[in-house]
Amino acid sequence: MDKPSKPDWMRPHGAPWQRLSERLVYENNWIRVTEHDALAPTGRPALYGVVGFKSYAMAVLPLHDDGTVILVGQNRFAIAGYSWEIPEGGGRLDVAPLESAKRELAEETGLEASDWREVLTGVQLSNSITDERAFGFLAIGLREAAGGHHKDDTEEIVLARVPFREALDAALAGHLQDVLTVAMLLRAYHMAREGALPGALARAMLG
């Protein structure tokens, strides 16, 4: 299905930012931090730092036929705390997002799916300071993957299979705080309500 055209109010307004110079501050295998002398859209000079990502963010919402979903629990370094979220990871920029999503699902859950729905395409996660983009997929028709789990050697994760509405309610109550998890649960809820998912699955999710 073709995407609808953008409404007129979405046209860009004003002058764009101008990048005058760029300095590399830090780089590793995953990110590149740069500092820029710039001119703001108002014409005022500014000093700007940008975190550039060398991979896409990948998110997969595994939906079982009985309306349950798989959540992953793990300690996250950056927030110095514990997070419950859907299976997520990074996907190389030169690899199709769907292939990265399939790999991530198998690695974290030991599952594979017969039906994949791309529901987030290149969304911007924090566009004031990073260029990171994310892709989100619904994984339907789940079964055990032939290869089983292949977790990263830095990951110590646990899995929970919970009713979709329980996960959605936890997200709306603020107990699930990962933004891709919240967005994917809300997207799946909307699709179930709008008839964009198989009827039996939608009824199991909403029931």
Salt bridges, closest charged atoms under 4 A:
ASP8 OD2 - ARG11 NH1 3.12
GLU22 OE2 - ARG32 NH1 3.00
GLU27 OE2 - ARG32 NE 3.92
GLU27 OE2 - LYS54 NZ 2.84
GLU35 OE1 - ARG23 NH2 3.07
ASP37 OD2 - ARG23 NH1 2.98
ASP66 OD2 - ARG161 NH2 3.18
GLU85 OE2 - ARG76 NH2 2.31
ASP94 OD2 - ARG92 NH2 2.75
GLU104 OE1 - ARG103 NH1 3.19
GLU107 OE1 - ARG103 NH1 3.30
GLU112 OE2 - ARG143 NE 2.91
ASP115 OD2 - ARG117 NH2 2.96
